[in-house]
Amino acid sequence: MEDSRMEPVKNVAMVSNAGAGKTSLSEALLYNGGAIPVLGSVTQGTTVSDFEPEEFHHRTSVSTSILQFVWDRTRITLLDTPGALSLLGESLAALRAVDAVVIVLDGTAGIRTELARLWTRAAELGLPCLFFVNGLDRERSSLDGAIKLCRTQLDCSPLPMVVPVGQGLQLEGVIDLLQQRMIRSHPASPAVETIEIPDHLEAIAKACRTRLLESAAENEDALLDTYVTQGNLSQIDLVRGLRSSIRTRQCYPLYAGSAIRQIGIWSLLNGIRVLMPSPHERGAQLPFAGAHPETGTPCERKGSVQEPFSAFVFKTSIDPFVGRLSYCRVLSGTVQADSTVWNASKRVREKLGHFYALLGKRHTAIGGAQAGDIIAIGKLRDTQTGDTLCQEKDPVCYPGLGLPRPVLSFAIEPKSKAEIDKVSVGLHRLIEEDPSLGFTRNPDTKEMVLSGLGQLHIHVALEKLHRKFGADVLLHTPKIPYRETLHAPSRAQGKYKKQTGGHGQYGDCWLEVEPLSRGQGFVFQNHVVGGAIPRNFIPAVEKGVVEAMYEGVLSGYPVVDVRVTVYDGSFHTVDSSEMSFKIAGAMAMKKAMEAAHPVLLEPMMTVEIDAPTEAIGTVMGDLSGRRGRILSVSAHDHEERVTALVPLAELLKYAPALNGMTGGRGSYVMEFSRYDEVPRELAPRIIEQHKADRHAVAVH
């Protein structure tokens, strides 16, 4: 690996729907590229890319693997990303580290939400994209069908670079339109056989080659003139024209074949090498934009080794035995291991540890890195995923990852009290690895709540928690943080009088309570006149009121959105104290709440749901059944977006329901909006359940 550092570099992310064969394709590329001696199998758990126990268990990629190898004098770095929607954060982060994307399509399936989102993010980042249609050796698989999907669901028309020879089980190879040769592969060997194009396919190959020439010529006047006058382009001009169109996302080359039978793999490797941009080419065309960490002044790097050093951390791995590894894309300049750099995100100096080149779980130590390299750095102290490393005297800070927010939450309970600390420490470490996870302690329900992008995301996190930190937890549906408020104003007296022999206790206050508008919180006012209560005891009255509001009289939930006014009372020159007035304030508040017609409030969430047009009616009907209020519906690409206000209690198990309604093509995000009153017919059941839960806890 060290000897190849001066070779051309290509950094590519592999993305797809789950089950499209992306990991098998990565394995075939490594095998044909000479990086591994034997072709691994996903079903047998022998691939280089999937090496974590959780990946063996679920038989799917759960984290991004970095695969580096040299093929035909070009150093290629593949980032094999997870395909599941629940693990979308890993794939989105990987896009920040590469210069191009290989989109793997299943020849028999459609394009689901996760791939549509990655396509959108690639467009936002200006990343050139190349398609590979996998599984053409299966029945009902169709190259034309895959192209049609791209046109209808991604709004692009891929440019075929190969013509399949045979269909289904009779697939025997591809015609490579750049090379104008038929390429045959051998399942037991990375060697390929190139032969003349079969006569019966010569006409279709010629027609596809003509389209290739037209695509290369149409975006450059000089090439167009040459093509019009000569009717052809040289191989050099053809490649130059295609590269130019691909870099500006005006052209999307499409390859096809079978990863398992290694058909079309050689052509795909050649396409990556010849057509995809190098780090320097991409940086020169679309510089990496950042800002000065102190002044906020925009600044950029063009991906040159002559520029000051800067790098972006796109992934973190923490192992109790190996320690922390920070996966970085070096965006500019050069850097040596054991150097001291500036973390512009945290604004601290950071001592770099050892550098590693990567091939799955195999790490090879290297001495330095330069613009375009993707490396792992050991044992960084303060650096986390999304941080920028740079030179202190010439700093730059790049934007964060912009990962999706968690949408599914579970309350977690350690299996034993002895594991509470291990669970907390372990989950915080896992969130350093995967920032799309969330972990909080709900102050109202006293629960530890783990949040993620889906059930698979949560389950994988808990499996890692057990494997890496030896902690086990029980999962259950989180409690809803209900609130109470008042419907009407009321007044009450709180009088606390106690004689114990020496000094007694005496406090007396009158309170007026009244409801406030939603979200206004708590307001305390002092309207005492004439010294009925000395000023120094008023704060004690307020403390008593606040403590009484921690548990409402209706069901024990916190009370919100009330104004409390103390307007009268009395005191004793000897027996009055802060404690006595605090108790009196609490007594008066409880009496006033009982008389003010308390009601139950529930959290309402603003939900944005993206779903295919054909499923939108079902989704809206389901939202109505969940007591949701539709706020808006808008067209968004080939989907529709529904914005609704829905009670949190109705969304705890929404993720699997949405998957069922949309065939796995729907997604949603939500955030807290406000509290609204629980319908009268539902409130008694919630109150009784809460009382039963509290009784069960007390008995236990």
C-alpha positions, 0 to 999 in steps of 0.5 A, a space after each residue: 500500500 505504501 509503495 502505491 501512494 504516488 499512483 492515481 487515486 479514486 475514492 468511491 462509495 458503494 450505495 444501494 437498497 438493502 439486498 441489492 448485492 452491494 457487499 458481494 459486488 465489493 467482494 468481486 471487485 477486490 477479487 478481480 483487483 487482486 486484493 484477496 486470493 479467494 472470493 468471499 460469500 455473504 451467506 457464509 460470512 467470509 467477506 472482507 467487507 462484513 466482518 463484525 459479529 452483528 453483520 454475521 448475525 443479521 446477514 447485512 452490512 451494519 457499518 461502512 467498511 473501507 476497502 483499499 487496493 491497487 488495480 491497473 496502477 490506480 489506488 481505489 478506495 471503496 466505501 461499502 455502506 449499509 443499505 438498510 434505511 435504519 442505518 442510513 446515517 452511515 451511508 450519508 456520512 460516507 458520501 462526505 469522504 468520497 469523490 464519486 458514487 457507485 449506485 448498485 441496483 437490483 435488476 428485479 426490485 425497485 428503488 426504495 426510500 434509502 436509495 432515493 435519499 442517498 441520490 438526493 444527498 449525492 446531488 447536493 454534494 455534486 458527486 458524480 454517479 455511476 450505476 451498476 445493475 446487479 443480478 442480471 443472471 436471475 430470472 425476471 432481471 432486466 437491464 431495460 427495467 432498471 433504466 426505466 426505474 432510473 428515469 421514473 424514480 430518479 429523474 435521470 437517464 443512465 448511459 449504458 456502457 455495456 450490452 449483456 450477452 444472454 439473459 437470466 441463467 444464460 448470461 455469459 458476459 457483456 460487450 464493453 462499449 468503451 473497449 468494443 469487445 465482449 468480456 467473458 469472466 470465469 467464476 473460479 478465476 479473476 482472469 477475463 477473456 476478451 473476444 470479438 463482438 458476436 455477429 447477432 449483437 453487432 447492430 445493437 452494440 453499434 447503436 449503443 456506441 453511437 449514443 456513447 459518442 453523442 453523449 461525449 460530444 454534446 457538451 463540448 463544442 470542439 468535440 461536437 465539431 469533430 464528431 459532426 465532421 468525422 462521424 467519430 471520435 478518437 478513444 482519447 476524445 471519447 473518454 475526455 468527453 465522457 469524463 467531463 460530462 460525468 464530473 458535471 453530472 450531465 451523464 451517468 454511466 451504467 454498467 451491469 452484470 452479476 457479482 456472484 458470477 463475476 460478470 461485468 466486474 472487469 468493465 466496472 473496474 475499468 469504468 471506475 479507473 477511467 471515468 471517475 474523477 480523482 480527488 484533485 480533479 473534483 476539488 479543482 472543479 468543486 472546491 471543499 467549502 468551509 469557514 474560518 473557525 473564529 471569524 466565520 469567513 468563508 474559505 475553501 480547499 481545492 484538494 491540492 497537496 500544496 495547500 495547508 493540511 485539512 481533513 474531515 472525520 467521517 466515522 469513528 470506531 471505539 473498541 475496548 481493546 483496540 481503542 478509538 479509531 478516527 476515519 478521516 478524509 484528507 482534503 488538502 495538504 500533507 500530514 505525518 503520523 504523530 504530528 500535532 494539528 488543530 481541531 477546528 470544531 473543538 478548538 483544541 490541539 490534537 496529537 495524532 496517533 498512528 496512521 493506517 491504510 484499511 482493507 476491512 478489519 485489516 489495518 496496515 500502518 503508514 507513515 503519512 497521508 496527503 490530499 485524497 487519502 482516506 485513513 484511520 488515525 489511532 487514539 485521538 483524544 478529543 476528536 469526534 465524528 464530524 470534526 475538522 482537523 487542520 493547521 492551526 496557523 491556517 485553519 478551516 472548519 468544514 460543515 458537520 455531517 447533517 445526519 437524520 434525527 432519530 425517529 424511534 425510541 425505546 426505554 431501556 432498563 439494565 438487567 441489574 443495578 450493577 450494570 447501570 454505569 456500564 450501560 450509560 458509559 457504553 451507550 455514550 461510546 456507541 453514540 461517539 461511533 454513531 451520532 445518529 443514535 440518541 440517548 437521554 434520561 427523561 427527567 419526567 419519567 425517570 427512564 433511560 431512552 435510546 433512540 435510533 432510525 429504526 428497529 434494526 438500528 436499535 437492535 444492532 446498537 444493543 448487540 454492540 453494547 453487549 459485545 463491547 461493554 458487557 452490558 445487557 438491557 431490557 427494552 420496553 415502550 417509553 412512557 409518555 411525558 404527559 402534563 397537567 394544567 388548569 381549566 379555570 381560576 381558583 383561590 385557596 389558603 395554605 396554613 401550616 401551624 405546628 407547636 413542638 415545645 420551643 419555637 413552633 412553625 407558622 406559615 399562612 398564605 392565600 394563592 390565586 391560580 389561573 391558566 395560561 396559554 399553551 407553552 407559557 410555562 409558569 409565572 409567579 407574582 407577589 401582590 401582598 400589601 401591608 406586610 401581611 407576609 414579610 418579603 423574605 418569606 415570599 421566595 419560600 412560598 414560591 418554592 413550595 408552589 413549584 414543588 407542588 407543581 412537580 406532581 399534579 392532583 389529577 394523576 401526578 404529572 407535572 403542572 404547566 402553563 399556570 400563573 400563581 399569585 400570592 396576595 394575602 396571608 399572616 405570620 408569627 414574629 417568633 414561629 414563622 420561618 422559610 420552611 413553614 411558608 414553603 409548606 404553606 405554599 405547597 398546601 395552598 397550591 394543591 388545594 387551588 389545583 383541585 378546585 381549578 378543574 385540572 386537565 391532562 395534556 399530551 405532547 404533540 409532534 410535527 411529523 413529515 412523512 415522505 411516501 410514494 404517491 400511490 400510498 399517500 391516501 393510505 398514509 393520510 387515512 392512517 394518520 387520521 386514525 391516530 388522531 392526527 391533523 393534516 397540515 399540508 401535502 406537497 409533491 416532492 420528486 416522485 413522492 409526496 410529503 405529508 406534514 401533520 400534527 400527531 400525538 406522541 402516544 400514537 407514534 411510538 410504533 409508527 415506523 413498522 406501520 409506515 413500512 407496511 403501508 409503503 412497502 418499505 419506501 416511506 420515511 418520516 421525521 418528527 419533532 416536538 411541537 407543543 402540548 394539547 389537551 387529551 380528549 376527555 374520553 381518553 383521559 380516564 384510561 391514561 390516568 388509571 394506567 398511570 396510577 396502576 404503574 405507580 402502585 406497581 413500582 411502590 409495591 416492587 
